[in-house]
């Protein structure tokens, strides 16, 4: 669509699209199917914000609560007690595995299940999730991975979030697998395509029994990385709109802290992993991790008390992801007010997310990532992966 330009100097940048991002929250915490429906409908309405190549969308997805009614049905069909779906230690993993890797290593899934069992988790159900491959376009169909679901029980629910995070990091380091989500509370559904394809590709998203109290939706506009389903969002913690132009420094800081980044991840993907690492490795809360990685802009800091200025100044020196020169990531974090409420920050940067009230909450949902005490970093920087996998050695 032609863009009207009232700038005869030509100095103002041309308006361009950006990722679509939305979040619906039931303030009473009541899961409903309408919550999921409205999120997908909003993504479809924001189709103008998404990118595409030759008619194929750059990728989209939703992050929902685990659909426990559906999993009660699945567990019962597998001979398990359906009430296990409501157990605090019940978790669901969504894995994406390249079909070429599966053809080359037929025992790959068995090895992954063995690794999960070796971490002390009890595998209840594993299955290829029901999908409709015929709705995908040509490029997406050619690179379509196996969407594999694994339901498991964690022996210590209070430590489940961080134990599952550590397991996710180890699985991605040892095997050619992408972990879309592995948690006791959320599940991610992603596809390489436009939002219209999402409920058609995943039929269970249309079922009335699919309930969620909080749903994050994202439709990608690729900028500095090519579109693939592995880079589609939301990730396991957030949906993110924008570019981080200090991402190289942020990645270096992550390596020095012992946070293993995904192989070939986008800036948003690495941001997601860094936040999870700060929460699970260092015992920060979600809001503490967000404040550390994204302290307020200088103009906001100048209005704060001296002790807060000193704290945020130290944050900037410690983790130099904040002083980007053009815009801050538009995941629209919430800030705490003096009255105990939360409010979105002022729209002080370009490339911001759509002007919807729900988008303000997209990166700040307190889902189960509770601090596990003072943790010390473990692991090391993930090396460049060769993709040649063997069950007898680690990559």
Secondary structure, DSSP 8 states (H G I E B T S, - for coil): -------TT--S-------EEEEEE-TT---BHHHHHHHHHHHHHTGGGS-EETTEES-EEEEEE--HHHHHHHHHHTTS-GGGGGSTTEEEEEEEE-HHHHHH-TTHHHHHHHHHHHTT-EEEEEEE----GGGS-HHHHHT--EEEEEEEE-S-GGGHHHHHHHHHHHHHHHSS-EEEEEESSEEEEEESS-HHHHHHHSGGGGSTT--BSEEEEEE---SSS---GGG-S--SS----S--TTHHHHHHHHHHTT----TT--HHHHHHHHHHHHHHHH---HHHHHHHHS---HHHHTTS-HHHHHHHHHHHHHSTTS--SS---TT--EEE-TTS-EEE----SSS---S-GGGGGTT----S----SS----S-----------TTS--
